[in-house]
């Protein structure tokens, strides 16, 4: 092997070595990305659980005013009916 061939071999080796290093770096970056995606997926599951819980709490809170309004109407009707019955009874003389 003469000097020229030896230099060509060294350049090829150097080029291949750089390519291997680049591939190893990309592989490491991909492994980190996969790990990050796994963590994000886990957190997303936790967020979905929290959203479901919050959604249930909001429904409960939204039902309360309706129940209160129903209770107010019921009591008002009872007072009105009681007043009408009392008025009728007072007219009859009882």
C-alpha positions in Angstrom: 0.0 0.0 0.0 1.5 3.3 -1.0 1.0 6.6 0.8 -1.9 7.7 -1.4 -3.9 4.5 -0.7 -3.2 4.7 3.0 -4.5 8.3 3.1 -7.6 7.3 1.1 -8.2 4.5 3.7 -7.7 7.0 6.6 -10.1 9.4 5.0 -12.7 6.7 4.4 -12.2 5.5 8.0 -12.5 9.0 9.3 -15.7 9.6 7.2 -17.2 6.3 8.4 -16.3 7.1 12.0 -18.0 10.5 11.8 -21.1 8.9 10.3 -21.2 6.3 13.1 -20.9 9.0 15.7 -23.7 11.0 14.0 -25.9 7.8 14.0 -25.1 7.2 17.6 -26.1 10.8 18.5 -29.3 10.5 16.6 -30.0 7.2 18.3 -29.4 8.8 21.7 -31.7 11.7 20.8 -34.4 9.3 19.6 -34.2 7.4 22.9 -34.6 10.6 24.9 -37.5 11.5 22.7 -39.2 8.1 23.3 -38.6 8.6 27.0 -40.2 12.1 26.9 -43.2 10.8 24.9 -43.7 8.1 27.5 -43.7 10.6 30.3 -46.1 12.9 28.4 -48.4 9.9 27.8 -48.4 9.2 31.5 -49.1 12.8 32.4 -51.8 13.0 29.8 -53.6 10.0 31.5 -53.4 11.8 34.8 -54.8 15.0 33.2 -57.7 13.1 31.6 -58.5 11.7 35.1 -58.4 15.1 36.6 -60.6 16.6 33.8 -63.2 13.8 34.4 -63.2 14.6 38.1 -63.6 18.3 37.4 -66.3 17.7 34.9 -68.3 15.8 37.5 -67.8 18.5 40.1 -69.0 21.2 37.6 -72.1 19.2 36.9 -72.8 18.9 40.6 -72.3 22.6 41.1 -74.6 23.4 38.1 -77.3 21.2 39.5 -77.4 23.0 42.9 -78.9 26.3 41.7 -81.6 24.3 39.9 -82.4 22.4 43.0 -82.4 25.6 45.1 -84.8 27.2 42.6 -87.1 24.2 42.7 -87.1 24.4 46.4 -87.9 28.1 46.4 -90.8 27.5 43.9 -92.1 24.6 46.0 -92.1 26.6 49.2 -93.7 29.6 47.5 -96.5 27.4 46.1 -97.1 25.9 49.5 -97.4 29.4 51.0 -99.8 30.5 48.3 -101.9 27.4 48.5 -101.9 27.7 52.3 -103.0 31.4 52.0 -105.8 30.4 49.6 -107.0 27.6 51.9 -106.9 30.0 54.9 -108.8 32.6 52.9 -111.4 30.1 51.9 -111.7 28.8 55.4 -112.1 32.3 56.7 -114.8 33.0 54.2 -116.7 29.9 55.2 -116.3 30.9 58.8 -114.2 28.1 60.1 
